[in-house]
Amino acid sequence: MDRNRCLNKHFSWMFVLILASLQFQGLFGCIDKEIKGLLELKQAFIEGLNITVSVEWEAEEGGNNDCCGWRVVKCNPSTGRVTHLFLNETLWNYSFPSQIYFNLNASLFLPFEELQYLDLSDNHIQGWLEGTGFEELARLKKLEVLDLSLNRFNNGMLPSLGALTSLKKLSFKFNDLMDSFLAQELVNLINLEVLDLSVNQQLSGSNLLQGFCELKNLQELNIGYNNFGVTTSTVPPCFNNLTFLRRIDISSNQFKGNIPSFITSLTSLEHILLSDNEFSGSFSLSNFVNHSKLQVIDLGDNRLQVEEEHPHATPTFQLKELYLRNCTLHSGVVPRFLYNQYDLRVLDLSYTNLKGTIPTWILKNNTMLEQLHLKKNWLIGHFHLLSRYPKLIAADISDNSIDGQLQQNIGEVLPNLLFLNLSANSIDGGIPPSIGDMRKLATLDLSNNNLTGVIPEHLAKGCTMLMALILSNNRLHGEIFPPYFNMTRLRTVKLNNNSFVGNLRDNGLSNSGQLSMLDIRNNQISGSIPGWISNFSFMDTLIMRDNHFQGKIPTELGQLEFLQFLDLSGNKLMGALPSSFLRLQYLKYVNLQRNEFTGSLPVNLLRNSSSSLIALEMSNNNFSGSIPSMISELSELHILLLKGNNLNGPIPYQLCQLKKIMLMDLSHNTFSGTIPQCFSNINFGSKDDTENPFQQIVQGYRLEKLNIFYVQYSMQEEVDFTTKRRSGSYKGDILNYMSGLDLSCNQLTGKIPNEIGNLGGIRALNFSHNQLTGSIPTTFSKLRNIESLDLSYNNLSGSIPSELTELNSLAVFSVAHNNLSGKTPDFKSQFATFDNSSYEGNPLLCGPPLQNKCTNNGESSDPVPEKPSGEDEENDSGIDIAAFSTSFVVSYIMCLLGLMTILYVNPYWRRMWFDFIEVRIRSCYHFITNVLK
């Protein structure tokens, strides 16, 4: 007995010593081979991405001898072995080309035998080195979490993925995976609990969907933003077998049909995300009555009709978030089950056909509500809250029919708002000063209302966190940006279409160094553009059109190196463009129309933007000289408007090298010479369908606390172009369908080139008011998309080609005031809509709609009358000599009598007149005597 007791005591001490040795090993840090492995990993990243500087993974308090202190490492505190590697965004603060990707050697992870967690997300990895892959990682038997998201893995890297049987969580989010082979690899991951394959775009296939059903332990599945619905329109019924599933995200997959049955049968579900598909039909929220754990439901952006719930169906769950955006609510009323919800944090009923007054009872019932989105509905009445809601941080009730004035204490009842959007309503009155009490406010959008008055001083001083101030399209007035304006974090300012006055010399906006968008068009702002505009180093959109700015463009504007959109049109700016424009490399749209700029066209100042410039609008200025030949370097140009200047000389052939031009207006200048034949080389509307040069410039920012990305503004190019005898403004996507060439009101001569008929995509063609001769080319019958054709006021001769009747899109046609002869085109199709004005001033034309009838040989039966022989040439001039002589004599006598009457009545003028005559007589006398001497 004593012997056994002694042995037990001996083994107990040995066990204690072993534990102590292991503990001491942990205290002294990770083992050497793991330190070496980490250094080799770091070097692999450096070499793979060609980084030339040292990369620091070590923590400040750590060192090379203890990797457990490194910021990318977590160790077991007992053994000192590495268990977690946080290698996500490893090189986030180093610059390298975004298109560079590399292959990583998976065997570099083998030294970490106790590894449980490996995060390699967002590292520009496109796969494994040949011969090393998931089969190497499979040797890490304790690996449970593997995050490879935000890389470029494709199917070639997937073999042996199924060998990682210890995995519980796997993420391939934002990669390049496809269906093939993936399904057969995933079915072997029998312990998988969390799987994220979202945003792979080409990922689809019914086999893969069926494969998910084999993962019996799955608790979270995210396959959002793929293309599963392209190959199979519905989710397979076998999803009902995933009885442990808590979170399902199949959003944005083009699924069709009814809501999948497993959504209502799997009562274990807590998060249901089905947004942005094509689900249709009726759906009742009563279907969730048996769910007790539901927290999030997202059915938004489908084609669902949300029916009224059964009156006795009372839910047993308390939702945190509900999204029904773009669904249609039955009878336009709030779903009844919401009356039983008291813990909502986010509610989105935007675009749901909701009617009536603002449902403020939702705020009363859900005191923890943080976001309320009711955009684009039919809500009426006032926005008036009786209680404080300190938890609410986002409210969007824009695009409704809310009227009346905003309550004066709105800043008191909603003190913690980050986001307030009440735009596109009918709110009137002034802006409440108490908005300045919303100290955390980041976005304020009150645009498109009937607001009057000034921007309150308390708002301008108090909202120091404001990032977006949008008050456009109201009736506000007062000084623009007064000195007390204290919003230094502003990124977007839109005050356009109001009645603000003042100037920009020294005001409160100059300290907003983060400003990226400024739109103050259509106000009454005067003075010069200040030099402190260079403070906005992140500016990409500057719109000051239709104000009263004058003077020259400051040189400092050229320091806005990220500027993309510049519109200074409709002012009184003058002089030449500053040479600092050469620094602007990213310009896409330049609009300087309707000013008083002089000198030659400043095309050379835009050569550094040649690869980005899409629109150049310089119409209605005083530019002179010829078009510089280097304009051909603007290879991306789609719009060139030079109307109404003093440009002269021949039209340069270099314009023909602008292959992407869609709208070109050279009218109202003094160009001479002939129309270049090479214009047929320009597409004029025939473009790649995937190309959209006029897409919106969109800027925004993420409100992390809201987990939403708010679009501060979306800017579209606006173009003035005359077509169909109307001058109008076009913007946005419609510009993708506009194409035209306007050479009217110049001094062009010669014939119209036959090659112009090859412009099959063009919609508007105007050669009027020139001195063109010859006939109308029969090739014009190939202008299949032409809608407006104006050849009036030239010296064209010959007949009008009968083939023009094949132009079925033609809406405006004029050949008036030429020397055309013969029969008009058949009075059918589009030509049956043209009246006399299309043909007037051509006395030898005949046929409908003209009164002149045609003879059998196609000539006019009413020829131009000849002059009677022997008639005086004076009569040829159209002047009645007798009448002219009589009127001249009468006028002379009347003037003489008037002068004599004035001299008789007014002694002062009489004396002045005689003095004047005396001076003139003396001058004549001295002149004659000098000559005779």
Helices and strands as residue ranges (DSSP letters): H 2-27, H 32-48, G 67-69, E 73-75, E 82-86, E 102-104, G 106-109, E 117-119, E 125-128, H 134-137, E 145-147, G 155-157, G 161-163, E 169-171, H 182-186, E 194-196, H 206-212, E 220-222, H 228-231, G 237-241, E 247-249, E 256-257, H 262-265, E 271-273, E 278-284, G 285-288, E 296-298, E 303-307, E 321-323, E 328-329, G 330-332, G 336-340, E 346-348, E 355-357, H 361-365, E 371-373, E 378-381, E 394-396, E 401-405, H 410-413, E 419-421, E 426-429, G 433-437, E 443-445, E 450-453, H 457-462, E 468-470, E 475-479, E 492-494, E 499-501, G 508-511, E 517-519, E 526-527, G 531-535, E 541-543, E 548-551, G 555-559, E 565-567, E 572-575, G 579-583, E 589-591, E 596-599, G 602-609, E 615-617, E 622-625, G 629-633, E 639-641, E 646-650, G 653-657, E 663-665, E 670-673, G 677-681, E 697-703, E 708-715, E 718-723, E 726-731, G 732-737, E 740-742, E 747-751, G 754-758, E 764-766, E 771-773, G 778-782, E 788-790, E 797-798, G 802-806, E 812-814, E 819-823, G 829-833, G 836-838, E 844-846, H 873-876, H 881-905, H 907-932
